[in-house]
Amino acid sequence: MKLSEAFIPTLKEDPADAKIPSHKLMLRAGLIRQLTAGVYAYLPLGYRAMTKAMDIIREEMNAIGGQEFYLPALNPESIWIQTGRRNTPNFILSVKERELVLAPTHEEVIGYIASMHIQSYKDLPQTWYQIQMKFRNEPRPRSGVLRGRQFIMKDSYSLDKSWEELDKSYNAHAEAYKRIFNRCGIKFFIVSASTGAMGGTSSQEFMIDSEYGEDTTVLCQACGYAANMEVATSNVPKVGKKKTNEPLREIYTPGIKTIDQLVEFLKLDHSIFAKSLVYRHNGQPIMILMMGNDQLNEAKLISALGGGEIEPISPEDLFKLTGADAGSIGPIGLKGFRIYADMRLQGASGLISGANKNDYHIANIDLERDTKIDSYFDLRCVEAGEPCPKCNSPLKISNSIELGHIFKLGTKYSETLNIKFLDKDGQEKPVIMGSYGIGIERVIACYIEQNNDKDGIIWNNALAPYHIHLIGVNMKNSEVESVSNMLYQSMIKSGFEVIFDDRVDVTPGFKFKDADLLGMPYQVIVGEKGLKNRQVEIKIRRTGVRSMVSVDSIIEYVGNLIKKDK
């Protein structure tokens, strides 16, 4: 491709609204352009890179027996109502005046097809996949293509006869994902994760470490324990207070609204206080009790409650239901609520919590004696430095970006969509399912997050839109023009992917800056000075190493570099 004919609209400066490196560079290098919030056009250079990623993914999916589908993005609402996911918050975009939705994922469609055609154990196992556009009702699109409303995803689905076969399918996908990301040149790690809106029994995420990441991961550098904050645990001790025989006692706490204020006012440790939080779960009020300085992990709460929707209760409703404002509420004497407590409070005694009367708290609370806790769950966010649940070494917390996510769905969808088969004994059983996703834009963005410098992107051979950036330094010079065109034709005939900067009215400095910004692995520079010795310069973009090579040898030289770096 000649740059004089190509559509590659580069930018000299970082766009003001781009905050993370991948977003800045994808815009500056002309890979994408924003149409509206969370919706991007993929320009030719960007789509070439995405195609490279999709080709790698296809190869690895086919290698584990995957069969490629192309499923409709428009789905009837009915199948989403059937699985209970139609009204999942911030998930589904609907089509007005039609009973249709734009699919955020395709478990329902896969299930619909499977329910019609999977009848016998002889039809299983199956691995079906597609690479398709997805749509999500993202309330706050951000971070460029990492958090959008429209995106391309590879999603695959395994259909198995048994949990043992699901384990095999799940592990095959995990190994395929490792090969995919290794081939793409991305440094990643794997963490245990929440199943979220997808449901199922367990899941894992493939992540990259990034200060700009919106996911929080908990890691142990000693034993390798790794989990998303949504499911992470630690060996932090329970409160462990001795049983009190003291009666309940009201304490006057004027103007006190927070645990920190209570600690200062009463000169007591955070562990003495039971923090009370009030939510609605599927419309019904619930109270959550946490140790004073622990933070509630809402993802854990949703999982503990078996899914559904939670939302903090409004100040007006809080007063109507408890008789007090936030900061003065507690479990004693509370009616009409289910009460859940964090595991650290199990067996706790001698606690202080709100009295459900403004400006008062209650002391000497024994949870077993004085109130009814419906269930204890692990509901807290892990803190940095806490003991690892496996080896007791200090835990580290870091930000990360998700590359891919794999799920053991089990029978969640086969039960609701009636995906059944007859086993060898003629008994009807539900198909055991798995679901596996990779965001294509995320692959490109995560690669760029890890492979850039002050000058631009640094592509590898696997994902580079073109392998060679041929630069005719001064195309007004007849010899430079002649040799550059000759090399361009020779490179094409040799099967190289090459972009040729043949622009006439562009300064050498501008050409070099564009070459570094676009970041192709090898720059071949044809200049008047080198041609005096019948030589051209080659620059390795990643290292900056430069070499002078004869015009007659450059094709072989570059070919060897490409082979070596594959």
C-alpha positions in Angstrom: 0.0 0.0 0.0 1.3 3.4 -1.0 0.9 6.1 1.7 0.0 8.6 -1.1 -3.1 6.5 -1.8 -3.8 5.2 1.8 -6.3 6.5 4.2 -4.3 6.8 7.4 -5.3 10.1 9.2 -2.5 10.5 11.8 -2.6 13.2 14.5 0.4 15.1 15.8 -0.9 15.6 19.3 -2.8 13.5 21.8 -6.6 14.1 21.7 -7.7 15.9 24.8 -10.3 13.3 25.8 -8.0 10.3 25.5 -6.6 9.3 28.8 -4.8 5.9 28.4 -1.9 5.1 26.1 -3.8 2.7 23.8 -6.7 5.2 23.2 -4.3 8.0 22.5 -2.2 6.0 20.1 -5.1 4.2 18.3 -6.5 7.7 17.5 -3.1 9.3 16.7 -2.0 6.4 14.4 -5.3 6.5 12.5 -6.5 3.1 13.7 -9.9 4.3 14.9 -12.3 7.2 14.9 -15.1 7.8 17.4 -18.6 8.1 16.0 -20.4 8.7 19.3 -19.8 7.7 22.9 -18.7 4.1 23.1 -18.9 3.5 19.3 -15.9 3.5 17.0 -15.2 3.2 13.3 -12.2 0.9 12.6 -10.1 2.5 9.9 -8.1 0.4 7.4 -4.9 0.2 9.5 -6.8 -0.7 12.6 -8.9 -3.3 10.9 -5.8 -4.9 9.4 -4.4 -5.4 13.0 -7.8 -6.7 14.2 -7.9 -9.1 11.3 -4.5 -10.4 12.3 -5.8 -11.1 15.8 -8.9 -12.8 14.5 -6.9 -15.0 12.2 -4.8 -16.2 15.2 -8.0 -16.8 17.2 -9.6 -18.8 14.4 -6.5 -21.0 14.0 -6.5 -21.8 17.7 -10.2 -22.3 18.0 -10.2 -24.6 15.0 -7.3 -26.5 16.6 -9.5 -27.5 19.5 -12.4 -28.6 17.3 -14.3 -25.4 17.2 -16.9 -24.9 14.4 -17.5 -21.4 13.3 -21.0 -19.9 13.3 -22.3 -16.4 12.4 -25.2 -15.7 14.6 -27.7 -12.8 14.3 -27.1 -9.7 16.4 -30.9 -9.0 16.4 -32.5 -11.4 18.8 -36.2 -11.9 19.8 -36.8 -10.6 23.3 -38.6 -13.9 24.2 -35.4 -16.0 24.5 -33.8 -13.4 26.8 -37.0 -13.3 29.0 -36.8 -17.1 29.1 -33.4 -17.0 30.7 -34.2 -14.1 33.0 -31.5 -11.8 31.5 -33.8 -9.4 29.6 -33.7 -6.8 32.3 -30.1 -7.2 33.5 -28.9 -3.6 34.3 -26.6 -2.0 31.8 -26.5 -5.1 29.6 -29.1 -5.1 26.8 -30.0 -2.6 24.1 -33.5 -3.0 22.8 -35.1 -2.0 19.5 -38.0 0.4 20.0 -41.4 -0.7 18.6 -40.1 -4.2 18.0 -39.8 -7.1 20.4 -36.1 -7.4 19.5 -32.8 -6.8 21.4 -29.3 -6.3 20.2 -27.3 -9.2 21.5 -24.6 -8.5 24.1 -23.6 -12.2 24.0 -25.1 -15.3 22.4 -25.8 -18.0 25.1 -29.5 -17.6 24.4 -29.2 -18.1 20.6 -26.8 -21.0 20.9 -29.2 -22.5 23.4 -32.1 -22.1 21.0 -30.3 -23.8 18.2 -29.0 -26.6 20.5 -32.5 -27.2 21.9 -33.8 -27.9 18.4 -31.0 -30.2 17.2 -29.1 -31.8 20.2 -31.1 -34.9 21.0 -28.8 -37.8 21.9 -25.5 -38.3 23.7 -24.2 -39.2 20.2 -24.6 -35.5 19.3 -22.1 -34.4 22.0 -19.6 -32.9 22.6 -19.8 -29.8 20.5 -17.7 -26.6 20.4 -19.3 -23.7 18.5 -17.8 -20.3 18.1 -18.2 -17.0 16.2 -16.5 -13.7 15.8 -19.2 -11.2 15.8 -20.3 -7.6 16.7 -21.8 -7.2 20.1 -23.8 -4.4 21.7 -24.1 -3.5 25.4 -26.0 -0.8 27.2 -22.8 0.6 28.8 -23.8 3.6 30.9 -20.4 5.3 30.9 -18.3 4.4 27.9 -14.6 5.2 28.5 -11.0 4.1 27.9 -11.4 4.1 24.1 -12.3 0.7 22.7 -11.9 -1.0 26.2 -15.3 0.0 27.4 -17.7 0.5 24.5 -21.3 0.0 23.5 -20.4 -1.8 20.3 -17.5 -4.2 19.9 -16.2 -7.4 18.2 -16.0 -10.5 20.3 -14.9 -14.1 19.8 -17.4 -16.0 21.8 -17.5 -19.8 21.9 -19.7 -22.4 23.6 -19.1 -25.9 24.7 -21.9 -28.5 24.9 -21.1 -31.6 26.9 -22.7 -34.7 28.4 -21.1 -34.5 31.8 -19.2 -32.2 34.2 -16.1 -34.2 33.5 -16.4 -33.4 29.8 -17.1 -29.8 30.6 -13.8 -29.7 32.5 -12.0 -31.0 29.4 -13.7 -28.4 27.2 -12.9 -25.6 29.7 -9.3 -26.7 30.0 -8.9 -26.9 26.2 -10.2 -23.3 25.9 -7.9 -22.1 28.7 -4.9 -23.6 26.9 -6.1 -22.2 23.5 -6.3 -18.8 25.1 -2.8 -19.0 26.5 -1.5 -19.8 23.0 -3.6 -17.0 21.5 -2.2 -14.4 23.8 1.3 -15.7 23.6 1.2 -15.6 19.8 -0.1 -12.0 20.0 2.8 -11.1 22.2 0.8 -10.1 25.2 2.0 -10.6 28.8 -1.0 -11.9 30.8 -2.0 -13.6 34.0 -5.0 -15.6 35.0 -7.3 -14.9 38.0 -10.4 -16.5 39.5 -13.4 -14.3 38.8 -17.1 -13.7 39.4 -19.6 -15.1 37.0 -21.7 -11.9 37.1 -24.5 -11.6 34.6 -23.4 -14.7 32.8 -24.1 -17.0 35.7 -22.7 -20.5 36.1 -20.5 -22.2 38.7 -17.1 -20.7 38.2 -15.0 -18.5 35.9 -11.5 -17.2 35.2 -10.2 -14.0 33.6 -7.1 -13.5 31.5 -5.7 -10.1 32.5 -2.9 -7.7 31.9 -1.4 -5.5 34.6 -2.1 -1.8 33.9 -2.3 1.3 36.1 -5.2 2.3 33.9 -7.1 -0.9 34.4 -10.7 -0.8 35.8 -10.5 -4.2 37.3 -8.8 -4.8 40.6 -6.8 -8.0 41.1 -5.5 -9.5 44.3 -2.2 -11.4 43.8 0.3 -13.4 45.9 3.8 -13.2 44.6 4.9 -16.1 46.9 2.5 -18.9 45.8 0.8 -17.5 42.7 -2.7 -17.0 44.1 -4.6 -14.6 41.9 -8.2 -13.5 42.0 -10.4 -10.6 40.9 -11.3 -8.4 43.8 -14.9 -9.5 43.2 -14.1 -13.0 44.5 -10.8 -12.6 46.3 -10.4 -13.8 49.9 -7.7 -13.6 52.6 -6.8 -15.1 55.9 -7.7 -12.0 57.8 -9.0 -13.0 61.3 -12.5 -12.7 62.6 -13.4 -10.0 65.1 -13.2 -12.7 67.9 -14.6 -10.6 70.8 -15.2 -12.5 74.1 -18.9 -13.1 74.9 -20.4 -10.3 76.9 -22.9 -10.6 79.7 -23.5 -6.9 79.8 -27.0 -5.7 78.8 -27.6 -3.5 75.8 -26.9 0.1 76.5 -27.7 3.3 74.5 -24.9 5.8 73.9 -25.6 9.4 73.1 -23.5 10.2 69.9 -24.6 13.7 68.8 -23.9 14.5 65.1 -22.0 11.3 64.6 -22.5 10.0 61.0 -19.5 7.8 60.2 -17.4 5.0 61.7 -14.3 7.2 61.7 -16.2 9.9 63.7 -17.4 7.2 66.2 -13.8 5.9 66.6 -12.6 9.4 67.4 -15.6 10.2 69.6 -15.5 7.0 71.7 -11.7 6.5 71.5 -12.3 2.8 70.5 -10.9 0.5 67.8 -12.7 0.0 64.5 -13.2 -3.6 65.3 -15.7 -2.8 68.0 -18.2 -1.3 65.5 -20.7 -3.2 63.3 -21.3 -1.0 60.3 -24.9 -1.2 59.0 -25.6 -0.8 55.3 -29.1 -0.9 53.8 -29.9 -2.0 50.3 -32.8 -3.2 48.3 -32.4 -6.7 46.7 -35.0 -7.3 44.0 -37.0 -4.5 45.6 -36.9 -5.9 49.2 -35.0 -4.1 52.0 -31.9 -5.9 53.4 -29.4 -4.9 56.0 -25.7 -5.8 55.7 -23.4 -5.8 58.7 -19.7 -5.2 58.3 -16.8 -4.7 60.7 -16.2 -1.0 61.1 -13.3 -0.5 58.7 -14.2 -3.2 56.2 -15.6 -2.3 52.8 -18.6 -4.1 51.3 -17.9 -6.0 48.1 -21.1 -5.6 46.1 -20.2 -8.4 43.7 -19.8 -10.8 46.5 -23.1 -9.7 47.9 -24.9 -10.3 44.6 -23.3 -13.7 44.3 -24.2 -14.6 47.9 -27.8 -13.7 47.3 -28.0 -15.8 44.2 -28.0 -13.0 41.7 -30.6 -10.3 41.1 -30.4 -6.6 41.5 -29.2 -4.6 44.4 -29.3 -0.8 45.0 -28.6 1.4 48.0 -31.8 2.5 49.6 -32.8 6.2 49.3 -32.4 8.4 52.4 -36.1 9.0 52.5 -37.0 5.3 52.4 -34.2 4.6 54.9 -35.9 6.9 57.5 -39.3 5.5 56.8 -38.2 2.0 57.3 -35.8 2.4 60.3 -36.8 5.7 62.0 -33.3 7.0 61.6 -30.9 8.5 59.1 -27.7 6.9 57.8 -25.1 6.7 60.6 -27.6 5.8 63.3 -29.1 2.6 61.9 -28.4 -0.9 63.2 -29.8 -4.4 63.6 -31.3 -4.2 67.1 -35.1 -4.2 67.0 -35.2 -3.9 63.2 -38.4 -5.2 61.5 -39.2 -6.1 57.9 -35.5 -6.7 56.9 -33.5 -9.7 56.1 -30.1 -9.2 57.8 -26.8 -10.6 56.4 -23.4 -10.2 58.0 -19.8 -10.6 56.9 -18.1 -13.8 58.1 -15.7 -11.7 60.3 -18.6 -10.9 62.6 -19.7 -14.5 63.1 -19.8 -15.1 66.9 -19.0 -11.5 67.6 -19.9 -9.9 70.9 -19.5 -6.6 72.6 -20.2 -4.7 69.4 -21.5 -1.1 68.9 -24.0 -0.3 66.2 -26.7 2.3 65.4 -29.8 2.4 67.6 -32.2 3.2 64.8 -32.7 6.6 66.5 -30.8 9.6 65.4 -27.8 10.6 67.5 -27.8 7.3 69.4 -25.8 4.0 69.2 -26.2 0.7 71.1 -23.3 -0.9 72.9 -22.7 -4.5 74.2 -24.4 -6.1 71.2 -24.0 -9.9 70.9 -25.2 -10.9 67.5 -26.3 -14.4 68.5 -28.1 -13.1 71.6 -29.6 -9.8 70.5 -30.6 -10.2 66.8 -31.3 -12.8 64.1 -28.7 -12.9 61.3 -30.2 -14.7 58.3 -26.9 -15.7 56.9 -23.1 -15.0 57.2 -21.2 -14.6 54.0 -17.7 -13.4 52.9 -18.7 -9.9 51.9 -15.6 -7.8 52.3 -13.1 -6.3 50.0 -9.6 -7.7 50.6 -7.0 -5.2 51.6 -3.3 -5.0 50.5 -0.9 -6.7 52.9 -3.5 -9.2 54.3 -2.4 -12.8 54.5 -2.8 -14.9 51.4 -5.6 -17.6 51.8 -3.2 -20.2 50.5 0.2 -19.4 52.0 -0.3 -16.5 54.4 2.2 -14.3 52.5 1.2 -10.6 52.1 -1.2 -10.0 49.3 -0.6 -7.3 46.6 -3.4 -5.4 44.9 -3.1 -4.0 41.4 -5.2 -2.6 38.6 -5.7 -4.7 35.5 -7.4 -4.9 32.1 -9.5 -8.0 31.1 -8.4 -9.7 27.8 -10.7 -12.7 28.0 -13.1 -14.6 30.3 -14.1 -18.2 30.5 -17.1 -19.7 32.3 -18.4 -23.0 33.5 -22.1 -22.4 32.9 -23.2 -25.8 33.9 -27.0 -26.3 33.4 -28.0 -22.6 33.9 -29.1 -22.2 30.3 -29.9 -25.8 29.4 -32.5 -25.9 32.1 -34.2 -22.6 31.1 -34.0 -23.2 27.4 -34.7 -26.9 27.6 -31.5 -28.1 26.0 -31.8 -31.9 26.8 -30.3 -35.1 25.5 -30.9 -38.8 26.0 -28.0 -40.7 27.5 -27.0 -44.3 26.8 -29.7 -45.5 29.1 -32.4 -43.4 27.4 -32.6 -41.0 30.4 -33.2 -37.4 29.6 -30.5 -35.1 31.0 -29.5 -31.4 30.6 -26.6 -30.5 28.4 -23.6 -29.1 30.4 -22.4 -25.8 28.9 -19.4 -23.6 29.0 -19.0 -20.1 27.6 -15.7 -18.4 26.5 -15.0 -14.8 25.3 -12.2 -12.7 23.9 -12.7 -9.0 23.0 -10.9 -8.4 19.7 -10.5 -4.7 20.3 -9.2 -5.5 23.8 -6.5 -7.7 22.3 -5.2 -4.8 20.1 -5.6 -2.2 22.9 -3.9 -4.4 25.5 -1.0 -5.1 23.1 -0.5 -1.4 22.5 -0.7 -0.7 26.3 2.3 -3.0 26.7 4.2 -2.1 23.5 4.7 1.6 23.0 7.2 4.4 23.6 7.2 8.2 23.5 7.2 8.0 19.7 4.3 5.6 19.1 3.2 2.0 18.7 5.7 -0.8 18.6 4.1 -3.7 16.6 5.3 -7.2 16.5 5.1 -9.4 13.4 2.0 -11.2 14.6 -0.3 -8.2 14.8 1.4 -5.5 12.7 -0.9 -4.1 10.0 2.2 -4.2 7.7 5.6 -5.7 8.5 7.7 -3.2 6.5 7.5 0.6 6.4 9.4 1.6 3.2 10.4 5.2 3.2 11.5 7.1 0.1 13.2 10.0 1.9 13.1 12.5 -1.0 10.9 11.2 -3.8 11.8 14.3 -5.9 15.3 12.7 -6.3 15.1 10.4 -9.4 17.4 7.7 -7.9 15.6 7.6 -4.6 12.3 7.5 -6.5 13.5 4.7 -8.8 15.1 2.5 -6.1 12.2 3.0 -3.8 9.7 1.9 -6.4 11.9 -1.1 -7.4 12.1 -2.3 -3.8 8.4 -1.8 -3.3 7.6 -4.1 -6.2 10.2 -6.6 -5.2 8.8 -6.7 -1.6 5.3 -7.3 -2.9 6.5 -10.1 -5.2 8.3 -11.7 -2.3 5.1 -11.8 -0.3 6.0 -9.1 2.2 3.3 -6.9 3.7 4.7 -3.4 3.1 3.5 0.2 3.3 5.4 2.6 1.1 5.8 6.2 2.1 6.0 7.6 -1.5 4.7 11.0 -0.6 6.5 13.8 -2.5 5.6 17.0 -0.6 6.3 15.7 2.9 9.5 16.5 4.7 11.8 13.6 5.8 11.3 14.5 9.4 7.5 14.2 9.1 7.9 10.8 7.4 10.2 9.5 10.1 7.8 10.7 12.8 4.9 9.0 11.0 6.9 5.8 10.7 7.6 5.6 14.4 4.0 6.5 15.3 2.6 3.8 13.1 5.2 1.4 14.5 5.7 -1.3 11.8 8.5 -3.7 12.9 11.0 -2.8 10.2 11.7 0.5 8.5 13.6 0.4 5.2 14.9 3.9 4.5 16.0 4.9 0.9 18.0 8.1 1.0 20.4 9.9 -1.3 23.4 9.5 1.1 23.1 5.7 1.3 22.5 5.2 -2.4 25.9 6.7 -3.1 27.2 3.4 -1.8 24.3 1.4 -3.3 22.9 0.9 0.3 19.7 1.5 2.2 19.2 1.8 5.9 17.1 -0.6 8.0 15.8 0.3 11.4 14.3 -2.1 13.9 11.4 -0.2 15.4 11.5 -2.1 18.8 15.2 -1.6 19.5 16.1 1.4 17.4 19.1 -0.5 16.0 20.1 0.7 12.5 22.1 -1.1 9.8 23.2 -0.3 6.3 22.4 -3.0 3.8 23.1 -3.2 0.1 20.2 -2.7 -2.2 20.8 -6.1 -3.8 20.6 -7.8 -0.3 17.8 -6.0 1.4 15.0 -8.3 0.4 16.8 -11.4 1.7 17.9 -9.5 4.8 14.4 -8.3 5.7 13.0 -11.8 4.9 15.4 -13.4 7.4 14.5 -10.8 10.1 10.8 -11.6 9.6 11.4 -15.4 9.8 13.6 -15.0 12.9 11.0 -12.8 14.8 8.0 -15.0 14.1 
